[in-house]
Amino acid sequence: MTKQEQGSRIEDTGLGIQGSSSGDKELHQVAHPRSLIVDPVSMERIRWRCRRGLLELDIVLGQFIAHYASLDIHQRTVFDTLLDLPDTTLWDMISGKLAAADEDQHALLELINKA
């Protein structure tokens, strides 16, 4: 590696690998939009967001997180939107007391209930 490369950031989005050559040798896999691979950092963020104040949500979302990597990018976006909801609203949607806002959410809620 040349001195020019040492101070710059290396990024190869085609391979889904990203890293920094400025001293740290750690490389992270990054989820490519069409890939089912989820990098460990993103996966931990999702796990953290699935920890909720309601025990029921913790259980249901904790079981579903094992299936997260199999979601496509659109489903992941919908899931992220669901995680932005307050606990009681999300629980009411999962339990069927409240209707989903759209068909995409409805489809994802069915997947969550099957997990």
C-alpha positions as CSV (number, residue, x, y, z in Angstrom):
1,M,0.0,0.0,0.0
2,T,1.4,3.4,-0.9
3,K,1.5,6.4,1.3
4,Q,-1.2,8.0,-0.7
5,E,-3.5,5.1,-0.1
6,Q,-2.8,5.0,3.6
7,G,-4.5,8.3,4.3
8,S,-7.5,7.7,2.1
9,R,-10.7,5.8,2.7
10,I,-11.0,2.6,0.7
11,E,-14.5,1.7,-0.4
12,D,-15.6,-1.0,-2.9
13,T,-19.4,-1.0,-3.1
14,G,-19.3,-3.5,-5.9
15,L,-17.9,-6.2,-3.6
16,G,-19.8,-5.0,-0.6
17,I,-16.6,-4.4,1.4
18,Q,-15.6,-1.2,3.1
19,G,-12.8,-0.2,5.3
20,S,-10.4,2.5,6.3
21,S,-6.7,2.2,5.7
22,S,-5.8,4.9,8.2
23,G,-4.4,2.5,10.8
24,D,-7.3,0.2,11.4
25,K,-7.2,-3.1,9.5
26,E,-10.8,-4.0,10.2
27,L,-13.0,-4.5,7.2
28,H,-16.7,-4.5,7.4
29,Q,-19.1,-6.2,5.0
30,V,-21.8,-3.9,3.9
31,A,-25.2,-4.9,2.7
32,H,-25.5,-4.4,-1.0
33,P,-29.0,-3.3,-2.0
34,R,-29.7,-6.6,-3.7
35,S,-27.8,-8.7,-1.3
36,L,-29.1,-10.7,1.7
37,I,-25.8,-10.1,3.5
38,V,-26.2,-7.8,6.5
39,D,-23.1,-6.3,8.1
40,P,-22.6,-7.1,11.8
41,V,-22.8,-3.4,12.8
42,S,-26.2,-2.9,11.1
43,M,-27.4,-6.2,12.5
44,E,-26.6,-5.0,16.0
45,R,-28.4,-1.7,15.4
46,I,-31.5,-3.6,14.3
47,R,-31.3,-5.9,17.3
48,W,-31.0,-2.9,19.6
49,R,-34.0,-1.2,17.9
50,C,-36.0,-4.5,18.4
51,R,-35.6,-4.2,22.2
52,R,-38.7,-2.5,23.3
53,G,-40.5,-1.5,26.5
54,L,-43.2,-4.2,26.1
55,L,-42.2,-7.8,26.9
56,E,-44.5,-9.0,24.2
57,L,-42.7,-7.0,21.5
58,D,-39.3,-8.1,22.8
59,I,-40.3,-11.7,22.4
60,V,-42.0,-11.4,19.0
61,L,-39.3,-9.1,17.5
62,G,-36.5,-11.1,19.0
63,Q,-37.8,-14.2,17.2
64,F,-38.3,-12.4,14.0
65,I,-34.8,-10.9,13.9
66,A,-33.4,-14.3,12.9
67,H,-35.3,-13.8,9.6
68,Y,-34.2,-10.2,9.0
69,A,-31.3,-11.2,6.7
70,S,-33.7,-12.9,4.3
71,L,-35.7,-9.7,3.8
72,D,-35.2,-7.7,0.6
73,I,-34.2,-4.0,0.8
74,H,-37.8,-2.9,0.5
75,Q,-39.0,-5.2,3.3
76,R,-36.1,-3.9,5.4
77,T,-37.2,-0.4,4.8
78,V,-40.8,-1.3,5.8
79,F,-39.5,-3.0,8.9
80,D,-37.5,0.1,9.8
81,T,-40.6,2.2,9.5
82,L,-42.5,-0.2,11.8
83,L,-39.7,0.1,14.4
84,D,-40.2,3.9,14.4
85,L,-43.8,3.4,15.7
86,P,-44.5,3.6,19.5
87,D,-44.6,0.3,21.3
88,T,-48.4,0.2,21.8
89,T,-49.2,1.0,18.2
90,L,-46.7,-1.6,16.9
91,W,-48.1,-4.2,19.3
92,D,-51.6,-3.4,18.3
93,M,-50.6,-3.9,14.6
94,I,-48.8,-7.1,15.3
95,S,-51.7,-8.5,17.4
96,G,-54.3,-7.5,14.8
97,K,-56.1,-4.9,16.9
98,L,-55.0,-2.1,14.5
99,A,-54.9,-2.3,10.7
100,A,-51.6,-1.9,8.8
101,A,-51.1,1.4,7.1
102,D,-50.6,-0.2,3.7
103,E,-50.2,-3.6,1.9
104,D,-46.4,-3.7,2.4
105,Q,-46.8,-3.3,6.2
106,H,-49.5,-5.9,6.2
107,A,-47.3,-8.4,4.4
108,L,-44.4,-7.8,6.7
109,L,-46.7,-8.1,9.8
110,E,-47.8,-11.5,8.5
111,L,-44.1,-12.5,8.3
112,I,-43.5,-11.3,11.8
113,N,-46.4,-13.3,13.1
114,K,-45.2,-16.5,11.4
115,A,-41.7,-16.2,13.0
